Amino acid sequence: MRAFVREPLKTGAVWPSSKALSRVVVNCCNIKPGDMVVELGPGSGAFTRPILKHLNGQGRFLAVEINSAHVAILRHNWPRCDVIHDSAENLPKHMNGRRANCIVSGLAWGNMLPRTQERILQAMLKSLAVDGQFVAFGYVHAAWFPTTLRFRRRLLECFDRVETTPIVWRNLPPAFVLCCRRAYGKL
């Protein structure tokens, strides 16, 4: 909550994501041991633990976080995780030529200006494997914001399949998850 009050445009959530939302997000991911997984905006790590559990000590996990307080928490709690203190816009430079099988986003896409959305979306697409998946969540109260609707349209343009889960009511605020996949050749 302190991070949100200090930097509301950089911190999208007032409260950490619930275990119920974390379960839905990670269940949408088809994470296998050995995969390369990226988490954008992990905050204090609500999705980090279950993602690492799915990787089972194999593969690579990269967390990109802009908030220095969250970076310190992540590095302390998950020393096996490669935590990068940077903007998600710069993701490609941290990928070392690899592409992620799955990118999980904790970013507040609905709070972003369209230019920022587009820069981060392009960085994410450059870093995602051709048949990779992208999983993000949004808050129900923001589902009809123009920026949220714009982001959803962009996802439909960039991915072959975009599915929305039922609302996760056991989260503050209630949320839904977007599960996006693209097939070989769609860039």
N, C-alpha and C positions, 0 to 999 in steps of 0.2 A: 504494500500500500504506500509506503514511503517513496518507493521508486516512481510510482504513478504520480504522486503529488509533486515530486521534484521535477520530473520530466514526462508530462502527460503525452507528448507527441512521440516519445521514444519508448514508452512503456504502455502497451495496449491493454493491460489488465489491472484492475484494482485489486484482485484477489487471485492467488494461484489456481490453476485448473484443478478440478476435482479428480479423484481416482476414477470416478465413473466416466468422465470425459477422456481421461488418459487411456482407459481400457478401450473405448470406442475408437480413438485415434489409432492406437497401436494395432487393434484388430483389423483396421482398414488397410494397414500396411502388410505387404507380403514379404516380410523380412525373413531372410534365411541366414544361417551362419556363413560367414565369408563375404556377405554383401558390404557394399559401401553405402552408408546411411549418413545423411546430413540433416541436422536440425537447425532451422533458422529461428532465431529468437526464442531460445529455450527458457529464458527467464531464470527461475530458481530450480528448474529441472523436473517439472511434473511428468514430462514424457520421457525424460532421459533414462531413468531407471528401467522402465519396461522395455525400452528400445535396446538397451545394453543386455537385458536378459534374453531377448530374442536373438541377439548376435552371438550369445553364448561364448564370449571371449575370442571370437574369430571375426575377421573382416576389419573394417575401419569405421569409426564413428567420429564425425566432425560436427561440433556445435559452434555456431557463429552467433555471437551475442554482442550487442553494442553497449550495453550497460555495464560499467566497470564493477559495480557491486555484485551483479549477477555473475559476472565472469569469475570473481573471487569465490563465490559460493560453489559454482560448478566445478572449478578446479580443486577445491578442497574436498567436496563430496564424491567426485568421480575422477580420480587421478588417471584412470585408464582412458578417459575421454579426451580427445584432442579439442580443446576449447580455444577458439580464435576470438580475440577482442577486436571486432571490426563490424562494419556494416554488411548486411546481406548483399548489397550492390556489388561488393568486391569478392563474392564467392569464387568465381572462376580462378582467381589468382592463388587460391588456397587448395585447389583440387589436385595440383601436381600432375596435370595431364589426364587424370582419371575422371570418370563420370559416375555419379551416384545412381544406385539401383532405386533408391527411395529418398525423397526429400520431404521432411515433415516441417510444417510451418506453424509457429506460434505467433507469427506477426499479425498485427491488427490491420489487415488490408483495408478495411472499411474506414479507418482513420487516416489513411494516406492520401495525399494529393495524387492525381492521375500520373504525373511525371515520375513521382517516386515509385508508385506501383509498377509502372512500366519498366523502369530501370532494374528493379529487383526481380520482376518477372523474367526479363531477358537474361539476367545473370543466372537465375535458377534454371531456365530452359537450356542455356549453354552448358550447365553443369550436370544435367540429368541425362542418364543413358537413353538411347533411342527408344527402348521399350520400358523406360522407367516409370515410376509412379510418383505422384505428388499428392500429399495429404495435408489439408489445412482445416482450420475450424473458424467459425464465425459465431457471433452472438446473435440471438434471435432478435433482440431489440434493434440491431443495426442492419438487419437483412434487407431493408428497403432503402437504406442510404444510397444516394446516387453513386458514391464511390464503391460500395459493395456490389451494386448491380453491374457497374462497369467491370469490376474484377471478375465477376461470374461470367459475363459475356466474353471476356478475354480468355478465360479458362476453356469455354466451349469452342473458341477458335483454335486453341493450342493443343487440345487433347481430343482423342477419339471418344473417350467416355468420361463423363463427369456425373458422379452419383452423389446424392445428398442423403445422409443418414436421418433417421428420426431424431427429433429434438432430445437432447440430453438434459432433462429437467433437474437432475441432481448435480448441477453446476451453478456457480454464482458469477455472472448471470447465466441463464439457460443458453445452451449452444447447440450447434449442429456441425457435422463434419462433412467436408467435401473430399471425395476420393476420386482422383483423376488418374487416368492411364492413357498412354499413347502407344500406338503400334509402331513397328519398324517403319521408318521413312517419314513419319509426320514430324516436321520440325517447325 
